[in-house]
Amino acid sequence: MIASIILAAGIGKRMYSKTPKVLHKIAGREIVKYAIDSVKPNSDVTVVVISESIPRELFDNLVIAYQNVPLGTGDAVQKGLESIANIDDSSQVIVTTGDNPLLTADDIKRFINFHNANGNDISLLTAIADDPSGLGRTVRDGAVFTKIVEEADATEEEKAIKEINTGVYIFSKGVLLKAIRKISNNNAQGEYYITDVLSILRKNAKIGVKTLERRLPVYGVNNRYELSLAAGVIKNEILKNHMLNGVTIMNPETVSIDYGVEVGRDVTILPGAILEGHTQIGGGAMIGPYTRIIDSVIGSRTLVQMSVVLNSLIGEDCTIGPFSYVRPENILARKVKIGTFVEVKKSRFNENTKVPHLSYIGDATVGKNVNIGAGTITCNFSGLEESKKNPTYIEDNAFIGSHSTLVAPLVIKRNGYIAAGSVVTEEVPEDALAIGRTKQVNKEGWVKRRKLSNDKGSTEP
């Protein structure tokens, strides 16, 4: 049996954040989730050691252990072992950290194969770092492993070593249990280091060292800069996979796509696009430039440009933008247009309806083939009913003239017309024209009289 223990209880002081380090996100996903991905496919049971400040709901189908007092990696491993006390002592235990999102399941699989092929009691995974600052060094006597030394405890000679400890180990459970009880916190940090187990067992156990074949820009995220380095690797891999699956991405260095986003074939993503959460983009759509879409579905062949779309369902062959703000809970059927400087919120638009420009439509149900003129506002909030929003219903084939104010609750029946510049407060019957404005008055000769008065220095109107 193979068990994995992921150490994820650290505070992460160098992040300077109220958020625990392992909950900081890359591509919309907590970094600890990437660490889980590296070991879970290779394990029969996976344990995550966390503190009480981390929600256990993030770790469905995993074993949870708690380290509420940060006493070091050795103490955290011991807490993890207590949660798998029922597995046999001959089992293998993989130990890894929750702050290394760049190791993959293939890396761990090769490490397990190395461990088994060499019949090791303990194996550790090292790497060659261009800049090993802040990382534990792997000390050897020639080719023979000697110890792992943390930077705070390292001599100047040891600090010059570039072979670093990645924090990933494989132990025989029985061997680990015996040794972990012997470690002490007699070090500069006053913590219990899991690395001390290697020194304790060096003479009585077979220890193997495998160096990671590939070089990574970071071997554990400790600060925001290292988070950005890790994010760059993961985001580039996400973009690469989409492009290899038939997506055109113009200027990939300017595009960001989250881990959970689905993008269909023949989609074109233009510079400055940001796709977040559980967004889905249908085939043949065009996204961008400079567009942000969060947790939304975008239909096939739809264009979204220079706009923000939040938690909404956009149908096929729609046009969004430029400069549209699609707030949450909108549903758009086929061939809907939400145009320039239009804000929509919690509304439903049926086929072929258009809101071309300069409008706010909120809490509305709009039928088919409706045209909503520029400057139209649905007045859905009275200000006297706490947060209640009143609905507007516009039925099929209605025409809303420019600069109309629709005071909800309101119904505009099928084929209803609203004259431009109207304030509408009452239901509009089917096939009716509603005019809600004052009668125009022309004052003949007013301009000449005014100019004459100004020439005389008078203020007479």
C-alpha positions in Angstrom: 0.0 0.0 0.0 1.1 3.6 -0.7 -0.1 6.4 1.5 0.7 10.1 0.9 0.9 12.9 3.4 0.7 16.5 2.2 2.0 19.1 4.6 -0.3 22.1 4.2 -0.7 23.6 7.7 2.0 26.3 7.3 1.1 29.9 7.9 3.3 31.3 5.1 4.6 34.4 6.9 6.5 35.6 3.9 3.2 35.9 1.9 2.2 38.8 4.3 -1.4 37.7 3.9 -4.4 36.8 6.1 -4.9 33.9 3.6 -3.0 30.7 4.5 -0.2 30.2 2.0 -1.6 27.0 0.4 -4.9 28.7 -0.3 -3.4 31.3 -2.6 -4.5 30.6 -6.1 -2.9 29.9 -9.5 -5.3 29.9 -12.5 -8.3 30.1 -10.1 -7.2 27.1 -8.1 -5.6 26.8 -4.6 -1.9 25.8 -4.9 -2.5 22.9 -2.5 -4.8 21.3 -5.1 -1.9 21.0 -7.5 0.1 19.3 -4.8 -2.7 16.8 -4.3 -2.9 16.1 -8.0 0.8 15.0 -8.0 0.3 12.3 -5.3 -3.3 11.2 -5.4 -3.1 9.2 -8.6 -0.1 7.4 -7.2 -1.6 6.6 -3.7 -4.1 4.3 -2.1 -4.8 6.9 0.6 -4.1 10.6 0.7 -3.8 12.6 3.9 -3.7 16.4 4.0 -2.3 18.0 7.2 -4.0 21.4 7.7 -4.6 23.9 10.4 -8.1 24.9 11.6 -7.9 28.1 9.6 -8.2 26.0 6.4 -11.7 24.8 5.5 -11.8 21.0 5.4 -14.6 21.2 2.7 -11.8 21.9 0.2 -10.6 18.3 0.5 -13.4 15.9 -0.4 -12.5 12.2 -0.4 -9.2 12.9 1.4 -8.2 12.1 5.0 -7.7 15.2 7.1 -5.2 15.6 9.9 -4.7 18.8 12.0 -1.6 20.6 13.1 -2.9 23.6 14.9 0.4 24.6 16.5 3.2 25.2 13.9 5.9 23.0 15.4 7.6 22.1 12.1 7.5 19.5 9.3 8.4 16.7 11.6 5.5 17.3 13.9 3.2 17.7 10.9 4.3 14.3 9.5 3.6 12.7 12.9 0.1 14.2 12.8 -0.4 12.7 9.4 0.9 9.3 10.5 -1.6 9.2 13.4 -4.4 9.4 10.9 -3.2 6.3 9.0 -2.3 4.2 12.0 -4.4 1.3 10.7 -2.2 0.7 7.6 0.5 -1.8 7.7 4.1 -0.8 8.7 5.4 -2.2 5.5 3.5 0.4 3.5 5.2 3.2 1.7 4.6 6.8 2.8 5.1 9.6 0.4 5.6 13.0 2.1 5.3 16.2 0.1 4.5 19.8 0.7 1.3 21.7 -0.1 3.2 24.7 -1.5 4.8 23.1 -4.5 2.3 23.3 -7.4 4.8 22.4 -10.1 5.5 18.8 -9.4 3.3 16.5 -11.5 1.9 13.0 -11.1 4.5 11.8 -13.6 7.3 13.2 -11.5 6.0 11.3 -8.4 5.5 8.1 -10.4 9.1 8.2 -11.6 10.2 8.8 -8.0 8.3 5.8 -6.8 9.8 3.6 -9.5 13.3 4.8 -8.5 12.5 4.0 -4.9 11.3 0.5 -5.7 14.0 -0.3 -8.3 16.7 0.5 -5.7 15.1 -1.3 -2.8 15.4 1.9 -0.6 14.1 2.3 2.9 14.1 6.1 2.3 14.3 8.1 -0.9 14.4 11.8 -1.2 13.8 14.0 -4.3 16.3 16.8 -4.9 16.8 19.4 -7.6 19.4 21.7 -8.9 18.5 25.3 -8.3 20.1 28.3 -10.0 19.3 30.3 -6.8 19.0 28.0 -3.8 18.4 30.9 -1.3 15.9 30.0 1.4 15.9 26.3 0.6 17.3 23.3 2.4 20.6 22.0 0.9 21.4 18.4 0.2 24.8 17.7 1.6 26.9 14.8 0.2 30.2 13.1 0.9 31.2 12.6 -2.7 28.1 10.8 -4.1 26.9 9.5 -0.8 24.1 11.4 1.0 25.1 12.9 4.3 22.2 15.2 5.4 19.7 17.9 4.6 20.5 21.2 6.2 18.1 24.1 6.4 19.5 27.5 5.3 19.1 29.0 8.8 21.4 26.3 10.2 23.8 26.0 7.2 27.4 27.1 7.1 28.7 29.4 4.4 30.1 26.4 2.6 26.8 24.5 2.8 24.9 27.6 1.5 27.0 27.5 -1.7 25.5 24.1 -2.5 23.0 24.2 -5.4 21.4 20.8 -4.9 18.3 21.5 -2.8 15.7 19.5 -1.0 12.3 19.6 -2.7 10.5 18.4 0.4 9.4 15.2 -1.2 10.3 11.8 0.4 9.3 8.2 0.3 9.6 6.2 3.6 8.9 2.7 4.7 6.2 3.5 7.3 7.7 1.3 10.0 11.1 2.9 9.6 9.6 6.4 9.7 7.6 5.7 12.8 10.7 4.6 14.8 12.8 7.5 13.7 10.3 10.4 14.0 10.0 9.9 17.7 13.8 10.7 18.0 13.9 14.1 16.3 14.3 17.2 18.5 13.8 20.9 18.0 17.3 21.9 18.9 17.9 24.2 15.9 17.7 27.9 15.0 13.9 27.7 14.3 13.0 25.7 17.4 11.1 23.3 15.2 10.9 19.6 14.5 12.4 18.9 11.0 11.4 15.9 9.0 14.9 16.1 7.5 16.4 15.1 10.8 14.9 11.6 10.2 17.4 11.2 7.4 20.3 12.0 9.6 19.1 9.6 12.3 18.6 6.7 9.9 21.6 7.4 7.6 23.7 4.5 9.1 20.9 2.0 9.6 18.7 2.4 6.5 19.3 2.5 2.8 18.8 6.1 1.6 18.5 6.9 -2.1 18.6 10.3 -3.7 16.9 11.1 -7.0 17.5 14.4 -8.7 14.5 15.8 -10.6 15.2 15.6 -14.3 13.8 19.0 -15.2 14.5 22.4 -13.7 11.7 24.4 -12.2 11.7 28.2 -11.6 10.6 27.5 -8.0 10.5 24.5 -5.7 8.0 25.7 -3.2 6.0 28.9 -3.0 7.1 31.1 -0.1 6.2 34.6 -1.3 4.2 36.5 -3.9 7.1 36.6 -6.3 7.5 32.8 -6.2 3.8 32.5 -6.6 4.0 34.5 -9.8 6.8 32.3 -11.1 4.8 29.1 -10.5 1.7 30.8 -12.0 3.6 31.5 -15.2 4.5 27.9 -15.7 1.0 26.6 -15.0 -0.8 29.3 -17.1 1.5 28.7 -20.0 0.8 25.0 -19.9 -3.0 25.7 -19.8 -2.7 28.0 -22.9 -0.5 25.4 -24.7 -3.1 22.7 -24.1 -5.9 24.8 -25.5 -3.9 25.8 -28.5 -3.0 22.1 -29.2 -6.7 21.4 -29.0 -7.8 23.8 -31.7 -8.0 27.2 -30.0 -6.4 30.3 -31.6 -4.8 32.5 -28.9 -3.4 35.8 -30.2 -0.5 37.1 -28.0 -0.7 34.4 -25.4 1.4 36.4 -23.0 -1.5 38.8 -22.5 -4.2 36.1 -22.1 -5.2 34.4 -18.8 -7.3 31.2 -18.7 -8.2 29.5 -15.4 -7.7 25.8 -14.7 -11.4 24.9 -14.9 -12.3 26.8 -18.1 -13.5 24.8 -21.1 -12.9 26.2 -24.6 -14.3 24.7 -27.8 -12.5 24.3 -31.1 -12.0 27.1 -33.5 -12.5 29.7 -30.8 -10.3 32.8 -31.2 -9.1 34.5 -28.1 -7.7 38.0 -28.6 -5.2 40.0 -26.5 -6.2 41.0 -23.0 -8.8 38.2 -22.5 -9.3 36.8 -19.0 -11.4 33.6 -18.6 -12.1 32.6 -15.0 -13.8 30.0 -12.9 -16.0 27.5 -14.6 -16.5 29.4 -17.8 -17.3 27.5 -21.0 -16.7 28.9 -24.4 -18.6 27.3 -27.4 -16.9 26.4 -30.7 -16.2 29.3 -33.1 -16.7 32.0 -30.6 -14.5 35.1 -30.5 -13.4 36.5 -27.2 -11.7 39.8 -26.7 -9.8 42.0 -27.0 -9.8 43.1 -23.3 -12.6 41.0 -22.0 -13.2 39.4 -18.7 -15.6 36.4 -18.3 -16.3 34.7 -15.0 -18.3 31.5 -14.4 -20.3 32.0 -17.6 -21.4 30.0 -20.6 -20.7 31.6 -24.0 -22.5 30.0 -26.9 -21.0 28.9 -30.2 -20.1 31.7 -32.7 -20.8 34.4 -30.1 -18.6 37.6 -30.1 -17.7 39.2 -26.7 -15.4 42.2 -27.1 -14.1 44.7 -24.5 -16.7 43.7 -22.0 -17.3 42.0 -18.6 -19.5 39.0 -18.3 -20.3 37.5 -14.8 -22.2 34.3 -14.0 -24.5 34.4 -17.0 -25.6 32.2 -19.9 -25.0 33.6 -23.3 -26.6 31.8 -26.3 -25.3 31.1 -29.8 -24.6 33.8 -32.3 -24.8 36.6 -29.8 -22.9 39.9 -29.9 -21.7 41.4 -26.6 -20.0 44.8 -26.5 -17.9 46.7 -26.9 -18.0 48.1 -23.3 -20.9 46.0 -22.1 -21.3 45.0 -18.4 -23.2 41.7 -18.2 -23.9 41.3 -14.5 -24.9 38.0 -12.8 -27.9 35.9 -13.7 -28.6 37.0 -17.2 -29.9 34.5 -19.8 -29.5 35.3 -23.5 -31.1 33.2 -26.2 -29.8 33.1 -29.8 -28.8 36.2 -31.8 -29.2 38.6 -28.9 -27.2 41.8 -29.0 -26.0 43.6 -25.9 -24.2 46.6 -27.3 -22.0 49.5 -26.5 -22.1 50.9 -23.0 -25.1 48.6 -22.0 -25.5 47.2 -18.5 -27.8 44.2 -18.0 -28.6 42.4 -14.7 -30.7 39.4 -13.8 -32.6 39.5 -17.0 -33.8 37.1 -19.7 -33.6 38.1 -23.4 -35.2 35.9 -26.1 -34.1 35.4 -29.7 -33.2 38.3 -32.0 -33.6 41.0 -29.3 -31.3 43.9 -29.3 -30.1 46.5 -26.8 -27.7 48.3 -29.0 -26.3 51.1 -26.8 -26.3 53.3 -23.7 -29.0 51.4 -21.6 -29.6 49.7 -18.3 -31.9 46.7 -18.2 -32.3 45.0 -14.9 -34.8 42.3 -13.5 -36.5 42.2 -16.9 -38.0 39.5 -19.1 -37.7 40.5 -22.7 -39.4 38.6 -25.6 -38.3 37.9 -29.1 -37.5 40.5 -31.8 -37.6 43.4 -29.3 -35.5 46.5 -30.0 -34.6 48.6 -27.1 -33.5 52.1 -28.1 -30.5 54.0 -26.8 -30.7 55.5 -23.3 -33.5 53.2 -22.1 -33.6 52.6 -18.3 -35.6 50.0 -16.4 -36.3 51.6 -13.0 -36.4 48.5 -10.9 -35.6 49.9 -7.5 -37.9 52.2 -5.7 -35.6 52.8 -2.7 -38.6 52.3 -0.3 -38.8 48.5 -0.2 -35.4 47.6 1.3 -33.5 45.6 -1.4 -36.6 44.5 -3.4 -36.2 44.9 -7.2 -39.4 45.2 -9.3 -39.7 43.3 -12.6 -40.3 44.6 -16.2 -41.9 42.4 -18.8 -41.5 43.3 -22.5 -43.3 40.9 -24.8 -42.4 39.8 -28.4 -41.9 42.4 -31.2 -42.1 45.4 -28.9 -40.2 48.5 -29.8 -38.8 50.8 -27.1 -37.9 54.3 -28.3 -34.7 56.0 -27.3 -34.4 57.7 -24.0 -37.3 55.8 -22.5 -37.7 55.3 -18.7 -39.6 52.1 -17.8 -40.8 52.3 -14.2 -41.3 48.8 -12.8 -43.3 46.9 -12.1 -44.4 47.2 -15.7 -45.7 45.1 -18.6 -45.4 46.0 -22.2 -47.6 43.7 -24.3 -46.9 42.1 -27.6 -46.2 44.6 -30.5 -46.3 47.5 -28.0 -44.5 50.7 -29.0 -43.0 53.3 -26.7 -42.4 56.7 -28.1 -38.9 58.1 -27.7 -38.3 60.1 -24.5 -41.3 58.6 -22.6 -41.6 57.8 -18.9 -43.9 54.8 -18.8 -45.6 53.8 -15.6 -48.6 51.9 -16.7 -49.2 48.7 -18.7 -49.0 49.1 -22.5 -51.6 47.1 -24.3 -50.9 44.9 -27.3 -50.4 46.9 -30.6 -50.6 50.2 -28.7 -48.3 53.2 -28.8 -47.5 54.7 -25.4 -46.4 58.3 -25.2 -45.4 59.5 -21.8 -43.9 63.0 -22.3 -45.0 66.6 -22.1 -46.4 68.2 -25.2 -43.8 70.2 -27.3 -44.3 74.0 -27.3 -42.6 76.2 -29.9 -42.1 79.9 -28.9 -41.9 81.7 -32.2 -39.2 84.4 -32.4 -37.8 83.6 -28.9 -34.2 83.4 -30.1 -34.2 86.8 -31.8 -35.8 88.5 -28.7 -33.3 86.9 -26.4 -30.3 88.1 -28.5 -31.8 91.6 -28.7 -32.2 91.6 -24.9 -28.6 90.5 -24.4 -27.3 93.2 -26.8 -29.0 95.8 -24.6 -27.5 94.3 -21.5 -30.8 93.3 -20.2 -31.6 90.1 -18.2 -35.2 90.0 -19.5 -36.2 86.5 -20.6 
